[in-house]
Amino acid sequence: MKDIFGWELDKLVEDVKELGMPAFRAKQIFQWIYQKNIFAFDGMRNLSKTDIEKLKANFSILPQDLIVLKVLQSQDRITRKFLLQLKDGAAVETVLMHHDYGYSICVSSQVGCDMHCAFCASGLNGCQRSLTKAEILAQVYLCNSILSAENQRISRIVVMGSGEPMLNFDNVFAALEFLHDEKTANMSYRNMTVSTCGVIVGIERMENLGHPINLAISLHAVRDELRTKLMPINKANPFVKVIVAAEKYAKKTGRDVTYEYIMLRGCNDSTEDAQLLANFLKFKHASVNLIPANSVLEHGLQKSDEKTIDRFLQVLNRNHINATVRKEMGGDIAAACGQLRNQFAKERT
């Protein structure tokens, strides 16, 4: 049985024709799945019973086969986190967030992560595998199907969940291009963000695509030894070269790069660190997003206090660096990358 989820319309037309159906039937199926969030052939009301039975015997649609293992909702009801089980039993996390402008979704690109950043739960058990294009899309469409009951839909996507997107480049960007299609989600590239630890070759490939997708760099330190300690990828992709590649991307696309900086108590949060960060980003097409850390007990790191974060922010502002502090969302439901999946793995073990 073939899973048709994530197929381009042309391919769907070919396979529907092989079943002896007219081409327009594929267009109807395409609309039901990607515009109406219907993942069961029985629910496609303009299909004949004969065609429905034939389709059910030959095709499956991935979101229908996902198992929702857990759904957690924050006390403020702004954030929902889903733990999803894929066909092979692997589990991934997806976070749905409600903002003033509508809904955004944070999707995972891999099952786990091999970056082993010292402050992140995603890499505690390494990377099991990369997600397929369909599995990335399924996270979006499953949440869209939930929102459709409220007459809502996702308008922004961030590839900032578990995994390093640049190590799954082809599937990640194939999924984003699919979502951009006016026949599917019709989502603007400007409403998409890809976050990377700093895989330079991936940033360069992203630049060559020419899409005005927002680029976010997980920076987190601008002292070389410290960044290497926090983020081992710094050995192969030194942050100075990462900034150079990111600046080229910003000039090519006209989109400022966001530098994410997690605030870790007594580690990278001094005024000296703030001034050094400002020095590196002066005159760059850049903004800084300061992130109060989510505690990961396995790593023993804690978040900076509010006064320290504010002092760090003021240093950046005095140096004319556009900087904000990320609003904490979902801290009470383990919304940080990898936390819920790791909890589930421990329970299953």
N, C-alpha and C positions, 0 to 999 in steps of 0.2 A: 504493500500500500504506500502511495506517495503522499508526503505532506506538502501541500501546496502553499502554505503560509509563507509570505515574503517573495513569492514568485512575481516577476514582472508580467504585465498583462499579455504581452506577445507570447510568452511561454505558456501561460494558462490557456490562451486561445488554441495553441497547437495541441495541447493534451486533451482539451475538451473535444476538439474535432476528432481525435483518435477514438473517442468514445461514441462517435456518431452524432454529436450534438452540433448545432450551428454556432458560429463565432460569437453571436450576440449573447449566448448563454454565459460565456466566460466573462463578458462585461458586466452582466447582472451579478454573477458571483463576486466579482471584484468589488462592486459597489456595496454589496451586503457586508463583506468582510471589512473593508477599509474605510467606508463612509458611515456604515450603520452599526459596526461592531457586533455583527452576528457571526458566530463561529460554528454553528450547527446547520447542516443543509436543511434539516427539517424546518428551520425558522425562516428560510428564504421563500417567501410566500408567492413569488411569481414564477417559481419553478414547478414543472409537472411532477406528479408522484413518481412516474417512471424515471425521470431524470434524477430525482432526489435519491432513489434507491441505487441507481447506477453510480452516482457520485459517492455515496456512502460506501459502496463496495470497493471503490478504487482510490479515494482520496481521504486524507484527514486534514484538520486545521489546528495547528499547534496550540493556540491559547485554550482551546477546549480540553486539551490533554494535560495542561499544567495542573499541579496539585498545590493549592494554597495551604501550606503547612501552618502558618501563623499570620495573624493580622494584629498589629498593635497600633493603638491610636493615642496620641499625646493628650494630656489632660486639657490643653487649650483647644483640642480638636482641629488644630491646624495641620498636623503631620500624621500621616499613616505610613507604617512600614510593613511590607509584605515579605515573607519568606516563602519562596516558590521552589517547588521540586520539579525538575525537568524530567524528560522521558527516561534518561539513564540513571535517575536517582540523585543526581547532583543538585545541590541547593544554592540558590542565589537570592540576593536581597534587592529590593526596589523600594524607593521612598517617594511618596506622593505628598506634595506640599501645596497648601492653599495660601495665595498671596492676594494683595489688593487688586492686582491686575488679572488674576485667574489662577490656574493650576500649572505647576511645574513638576517634572519628574526627574529623579536621579536614578539612572540605570547603571547596572554592572556590565562590564565588558568581558570579564573572565570569572571562572569559578575559583575564588581565592586570588592570590597575588604573589609574584616572585620578587617584588621590589624590596620586601623586608624592611620597610621604614620603621624606625624605632618607636614611633608614636601611634602606629596604625594596627588595628586588629585584623585587617584583611590578610596580611602576610604571615600570620602566626603559623599556619600550616602549609604555606607555599601555594603554588598555583596548580590546580587539578587539570584544567584545560581552558581553552578560549571558548567563548560563546559563538554560535553561528549568527549570521545575519538575522535569521528568523527568530532566534532566542532573544536577541536584543530588541527586535521589534515587538515581540510578544509581551515584553514588560510594559511597553507603552499601550498596546491595544487592550490588554487585560484591564489596566487602570482606566482607559477610556470607556470600556464597557461598564465599569462600575459608576463612572461619572455620568454616563448617558442617562441614567435614571434621574439625575438631578439637572438634566439639560445643560451639562457642562462638558468640557473637553480640555485636554492638555494643550497648552499653547507654547510651552517652553520645555526643552530637554537639556539636561546636563549629563554628560558621560563622566561621572565623578564617583561612581560606586566602586565596588570591588574590582580590582584588576588594573593593569596599565594599558589604556586604549591603544597606544602606539605599538604595542606588541600584538595587537589584534587589528591592525590598521585596516585591512581590506574589508573585514566584516563590519567594523564600526562605521566606516564612511559609506559603505554600501547601504547600511541601515539608515544613515542620516540623509543620503540622497533619495532613498525611497520615501522617507517622511516628508521631504521637500516637494515631492511630486504633487501637482494640483489634483490628481486623480485619487490620491490617498489622504494624507493628513494635511497637505498644503501648508506645511510649517516653514516659516521663513528661516533661512540660514542664520540670520541675525538673532534668532531666538534659540540658537543651539550653542552649546559650550562643550568643548573637549578639554579635559584636565589631564596633564601629564607630569610625571616626576622629572621630566627633562630628557626624553629620548630624542636627541638632536636629529637623527635621520628621519624620525616621524614628523617632527616639526617642518623639516624641509619638504617632505612628501605632501604634507598638508598645505604648505605654501604653493606647491606646484599645482594642486587641484584648483586653486583660485577661488574657492568658495569663501564668502565673508563670515565664516563660522568663528565664534569667539574662542580664543585660546587662553587657557589658564595654566599657569606654571606653578607646581608645588615647589616652592623655594625653601622656606622654613629656616634658612640660616645663610649668612654670607661671610662666615669664617670657614675657610676651606676644610680644616680638620673637623670642625663641629658638624658641618653639613655631611661630610663623609660618614661620621659616626651616626648621625640621624638617618641619612639616606645613602646607603652603599652605592647607589647608581652614580653618585658624584665622582667616583673614581674614573669611570669610563666616559662620563658626560659632565665635565667640570661646569659648575654653575656659570662661570664667566662666559664660556662658549654657548651655554644655553641661552643666556640673555642676548647674546649677539644674534643667534638664530631666531629668537622670538622677536627681536626688533626688526629684522628683515621681514618677518611675517606681518608685523603690524604695518610696515610701510607698503607692502604689497596689497594688503586687503583693506587698509584704512580703518582697521579695528584695533583699539588699544588692547594690550595684553594685561590680564589680571595676574598678579603675583600673589599666591596664597602663602600666608605666613602663620603657622600655628604657634600659639603663645604657650611656652612651656616654662613653668616656674623655675627660676634660678638656672636656666639653661641657655635660652636665646632671647631673653626679654629685657636685657639691660638697655640703658639709654645709649651706651656705646654701640650695641647691636643695631639700635634704631638709626643712629647716625650713619653707620656703615651701610646699612640698607639704602638709606636716602642717597648716599654718595654713588652707589652703583646704579640707581634708577633715575638720577637727575637727567633731565633733557631726553628721557626715553618716552615712547608712546606707552605709558604704563600707569596702572593703578594698583594699589595694595589692598588686599582683603585680610585683615587680622582675624584669626580664628581662635576663640577660646577653646582650648583642647578638651576633648572628651577623654576622661581617664581610662587607660587600658591597664588593668591591674597587672597583667603579665609583664608589662614593660616598666612599671613602677614610676611612670611620669605623671605629673599633675599639671593642671592648668594654672596660668598666672592669675593673680587677683585683679580685680577691676581697676584699682589705682595704678598698678603697673601697666596694664593694657592702655589705660588712658594716657599715661605719661609717654609711652611708646608712640601712641597716635599723635600726640602733640609735637613730638620731635619730627615726625614725617611731615605734618602739616606746616611746621615752620620752614621746612625745606621745600615747600611747594610740591609735595608729592600727594597726589589724590589718594586718600586712604580712608577706609571705613572699617568698622568692626562688624563681623558677620553676626546677624541675629541668631541666637541659639534656638534651634528647632529640633524637637524630638529627643532631647537629652534624657527624658524620663522613659523612653521606649527603646533605648539602645540603638538610636538612629545613625550613629557613626558607622562608617564602613566596616563590615565584618563582624560587628559585635553580636548581632542576632544569630548569624550563621554559626559562629563559634559556640554560642550557648547551646544551639540545637545539636551541634556535633558532640558536645560533651554529654548532653542528655541521652543521645542515641548510643554513645559508647557505654 
